[in-house]
C-alpha cells in the first residue's frame, strides 16, 4: 500500500515511528505537509497537488493534524475523502474532537462520565457560573488550549473570579470544570485503535502541579485499567467517530470521567511507558480497514 502521513514535521517522534513501522511492514510511506497541499475542487475529478505535482496512487492517509492548522488540515483530509481515499481518522471526526465544547456535549448526551462543566462567553455573572460547576476549587480552561496551556486551577472563589476576569479580557470562550481532587494530579491516557484500548499509561504531574501533561514535566508509567475504564475509553472514541484516539480519563470517586479525546495522540510517551509498538498496530489496522471509497465516519453529530 501507499500510505501518506499528513504531518508538518517528518522528524517528530510519532511521524517517524509511523514511517518506520509502515516501511517495516512492506508499505510505501510518504510524509506530506498538509499546508503545502493545494486542491482542485470539482465534482468530476477532485485532485490534490503537493509541491507542484499531483498526488496520485495514495491508498490511505494518516492525518496528524495539529490544533493550530485544524481548519486547513481538515479541508485537505476532506479532499482525500472526496477522492475515495481511506483516512484512518476522518475530517468530521477530527473537527468534532477538536471542539472541546461540542465533544463534551456529545459525550454527555451518550451518558459518558464527565466533570461537571460550565461554559460561557460573557463572564459578567461569574458567581453563578462557578456555582454551576460546583464551586471552588475549579479548573478554568481556554477552549483552544493544548498541552496544559490555558488551564488554571483556582483554589478559592476569589481566585476563580480573578482568572475568569483575566480570560474575559482576552475575549475568549471559557470552560469552568469541577476539580477532581481525588485524582491527585494524575490521569490515564488510553490509546484506542478501532474498538480496543491497545495501550494505557498513567501520567503523574510533578509535585505541586495538577496538570499531568508530559510536556509539563509529568511522569509516565504503565496503567492497569478496570473494565469500566476500558469501556469508557472505547465508547468515547466511538462517539467522536475516531478509529485512532487518545482518551484521557481521571479516576474519580464516582468512576472514570473523560477529560479529552485526542484525534492525533502522541506515541512517544505511551510507547516508552508500555513498551508496545503502537505505530505498527496503527499500520496493521489500516491494512485491515482500508478500501477504496471507504470514507463513512463512525460517529454522528
Residue pairs with C-beta under 8 A, 6 or more apart in sequence:
1 27
1 28
1 59
1 60
1 286
1 287
1 290
2 27
2 28
2 30
2 57
2 58
2 59
2 60
3 22
3 27
3 28
3 29
3 30
3 58
3 59
3 60
3 61
3 62
3 283
3 286
4 29
4 30
4 31
4 32
4 55
4 58
4 60
4 61
4 62
4 80
5 15
5 18
5 19
5 29
5 30
5 31
5 32
5 61
5 62
5 64
6 32
6 33
6 34
6 61
6 62
6 63
6 64
6 65
6 73
6 76
6 77
7 14
7 15
7 31
7 32
7 33
7 34
7 64
8 33
8 34
8 35
8 66
8 69
9 15
10 16
10 19
10 31
12 64
13 266
13 267
13 268
14 64
14 264
14 266
14 267
14 268
14 279
15 31
15 64
17 267
17 268
17 271
17 278
17 279
18 29
18 62
18 64
18 267
18 279
18 282
18 283
19 29
19 31
20 279
21 277
21 279
21 280
21 282
21 283
22 29
22 283
23 29
24 280
25 280
25 283
25 284
25 287
27 283
30 58
32 50
32 55
33 50
34 63
34 65
34 69
34 72
34 73
34 76
34 77
35 69
35 72
35 73
36 50
36 51
37 48
37 49
37 50
37 55
37 76
37 79
38 48
38 49
38 50
39 46
39 47
39 48
39 49
39 75
39 76
39 79
40 46
40 47
40 49
41 79
41 82
46 79
46 82
46 83
47 54
47 55
47 83
48 54
48 55
48 76
48 79
48 80
48 83
49 55
58 80
58 85
59 85
59 86
59 290
59 292
60 85
60 86
60 87
60 88
60 286
60 290
61 77
61 80
61 85
61 86
61 87
61 88
62 87
62 88
62 89
62 244
62 282
62 286
63 73
63 74
63 77
63 87
63 88
63 89
63 91
63 94
63 263
63 264
64 264
65 73
65 74
65 77
65 94
65 263
65 264
66 73
66 264
67 98
67 144
67 146
70 94
70 95
70 98
73 94
74 91
74 94
74 95
75 91
77 87
77 89
77 90
77 91
77 94
78 91
80 87
81 87
81 90
81 91
81 295
84 292
84 293
84 295
85 292
85 295
86 286
86 289
86 290
86 291
86 292
86 294
86 295
87 295
88 243
88 244
88 282
88 285
88 286
88 289
89 242
89 243
89 244
89 245
89 263
89 264
90 241
90 295
90 297
92 241
92 297
92 299
93 240
93 241
93 242
93 263
93 297
93 298
93 299
94 242
94 263
94 264
96 102
96 103
96 106
96 240
96 241
96 299
96 301
97 103
97 240
97 242
97 245
97 261
97 262
97 263
98 263
99 143
100 141
100 143
100 175
100 260
101 119
101 143
101 173
101 175
102 301
103 240
103 260
103 261
104 114
104 117
104 175
106 239
106 240
106 299
106 301
107 114
107 236
107 239
107 258
107 261
108 114
109 301
110 235
110 239
112 232
112 235
112 236
112 239
112 258
113 232
113 252
113 254
113 255
113 256
113 257
113 258
114 257
114 258
115 139
115 177
115 178
115 179
115 180
115 250
115 252
115 257
115 259
116 132
116 133
116 134
116 177
116 178
117 133
117 175
117 176
117 177
117 178
118 129
118 130
118 132
118 133
118 175
118 176
118 177
119 173
119 174
119 175
119 176
120 129
120 173
120 174
120 176
121 173
122 168
123 129
123 164
123 165
123 167
123 168
123 174
126 160
126 161
126 164
126 165
127 157
127 161
129 164
129 176
130 136
130 138
130 157
130 160
130 161
130 164
130 176
132 176
133 176
133 177
133 178
134 178
135 157
136 154
136 155
136 156
136 157
136 159
136 160
137 153
137 154
137 155
137 156
137 179
137 181
138 153
138 154
138 160
138 176
138 177
138 178
138 179
139 151
139 152
139 153
139 154
139 176
139 177
139 178
139 179
139 210
140 151
140 152
140 153
140 154
140 160
140 163
140 164
140 167
140 174
140 175
140 176
140 177
141 150
141 151
141 152
141 174
141 175
141 176
141 177
142 150
142 151
142 167
142 170
142 172
142 173
142 174
142 175
143 172
143 173
143 174
143 175
144 150
144 172
145 151
147 213
147 215
147 216
148 211
148 213
148 215
148 216
151 211
152 163
153 179
153 210
154 160
154 162
154 163
160 176
164 174
164 176
167 174
179 210
180 250
180 251
180 252
180 257
182 251
182 252
182 253
183 250
183 251
183 252
185 204
185 205
185 209
185 210
185 211
185 212
186 202
186 203
186 204
186 205
186 212
186 251
187 202
187 203
187 212
187 248
187 249
187 250
187 259
188 200
188 201
188 202
188 203
188 223
188 225
188 229
188 248
188 249
188 250
188 251
188 256
189 200
189 201
189 203
189 223
189 246
189 247
189 248
189 265
189 269
189 270
190 197
190 199
190 200
190 225
190 229
190 230
190 233
190 246
190 247
190 248
190 249
191 197
191 198
191 199
191 200
191 245
191 246
191 265
191 270
191 278
192 198
192 233
192 234
192 237
192 242
192 244
192 245
192 246
192 247
193 243
193 244
193 278
193 281
193 282
193 285
194 243
194 285
194 289
195 234
195 238
196 234
197 225
197 230
197 233
197 234
198 276
198 278
198 281
199 270
199 271
199 274
199 276
199 278
200 222
200 223
200 224
200 225
200 229
200 233
200 270
200 274
201 220
201 221
201 222
201 223
201 269
201 270
201 273
201 274
202 220
202 221
202 222
202 223
203 212
203 213
203 214
203 218
203 219
203 220
203 269
204 212
204 218
204 219
204 220
204 221
205 211
205 212
205 213
205 216
205 217
205 218
206 216
206 217
206 218
206 219
209 216
209 217
209 218
211 218
212 218
214 220
214 269
220 269
220 270
220 272
220 273
221 273
222 273
222 274
222 275
225 233
226 256
228 255
228 256
229 249
229 251
229 256
232 247
232 249
232 255
232 256
232 258
233 247
233 249
233 258
236 245
236 247
236 258
236 261
237 243
237 245
237 247
237 261
238 298
238 299
239 299
239 301
240 261
240 263
240 299
241 297
241 298
241 299
241 300
242 261
242 263
242 298
242 299
243 285
243 289
243 298
244 263
244 265
244 282
244 285
245 261
245 262
245 263
245 265
246 260
246 261
246 262
246 265
246 266
246 270
247 258
247 260
247 261
247 262
248 258
248 259
248 260
248 261
248 262
249 256
249 257
249 258
249 259
250 256
250 257
250 259
267 278
267 279
270 276
270 278
271 277
271 278
271 279
